[in-house]
Amino acid sequence: MPKTQRFERNLTAAQKVVLNNFYRYLKGKRYSESTIKTYTFFIADFINFHTDIALENLTNRNVETFIETVFIERNYAVSSQRQFISAVKVFLLFCPQTNIVDVQLERPRKSKMLPIVLSQEEIINLLQCTKNLKHRAALAFIYSSGFRISELIQLELQHIDLNREQVLIKNAKGRKDRYVPLAKSFKPLLLNYITTYKPKRFFIEGKPYKKYSAGSVRAFLKASCLLAGIQKRVTPHCLRHSYATHLLESGVDLRYIQVLLGHSKPETTMIYTHVAQKQLIQIKSPLDIAVKKYNQNTKLLNQ
C-alpha cells in the first residue's frame, strides 16, 4: 500500500456497506492480506472522491479524474497507479453495474529501475553497527536467506531446521512454499538470539506469539544505516536484492537463484544480471580493445 498519510473520508452508510462487502469478496477470492488492504484502500478513496456520484453512473473518465487529481497531489508512484487500476478491474467483477469499461482501463508502463544493492563490505558494516541482538539477527537473516520482509515477519520457529540447515518459507507470494538454505555463519547468531529473547512462535516477535511489524523492521534498518554511514536509500528489500546479486557474482546459476527467491518468471530474476559487478567488469570496452591492438601493432613496427 502506498506510504502516505490517512485522508479524511466522508462515506455514506451505503458506500460503507459496499466496501465491507468488497473486502469480504477479496477474502473469499483468497487474495493476500497485503493485496486486500491495498485494493480496499484504493477503492475506498476512489468512491470517496466521487461520493456524489452513484456507483452505476461512474465512468472511465471518473477513473482518469481520480488519477489526475489524487495521484498527482499525493505523489504516488507508477507502481501504485498500476495497483489502483488492478483494484478497479477486480472491483468491476464484484460490482459490474458501473459504466466503467474494463478493457479501456490502461496500466502505465512499469518503471525499469535497477535495484539498490549493498556491497558485501557494506553488509558486514551494517550488521556490526546494529548493536541490538534482535535487530541484528533479523537483518542478517534477511540477507543470508533472501527473505521478503513479509516472509521474515511470518516465519515461525518450527520452520527453521537447524540440523538440515534450511528454512521452510510457507505460503509466500503467490501462495507458494519453498526451502532456502540456512547460512552456517548465521547459526551462532540465531542460537544466541533465540536463547536470549526466547521467542514463542514467530522468529521475530513484538509480544509473545505476535508478529513483529514491518514498519519496525524498516525503522531499525534505517537507524543502522545511519550508524554505518550508508548513504543509499536502503530498505529490507535491498538486502534481498543484495543476496541475489552476490549469489550471481559468486557463480550461482540464475535458475537456482530464481528458485531461491521464489520468482515465478525467469525474467524477474534477470534484472540482477544488470547489477552484478563480476559479469560487468569482465566486459571490455571497445576503446580498450582498440588501444590494445594499436599498442600491439606499434610494438611490432618498432621491432
Order of alpha helices (4+ residues) and beta strands (2+ residues): alpha-alpha-alpha-alpha-alpha-alpha-alpha-beta-beta-beta-alpha-alpha-alpha-alpha-alpha-alpha-alpha
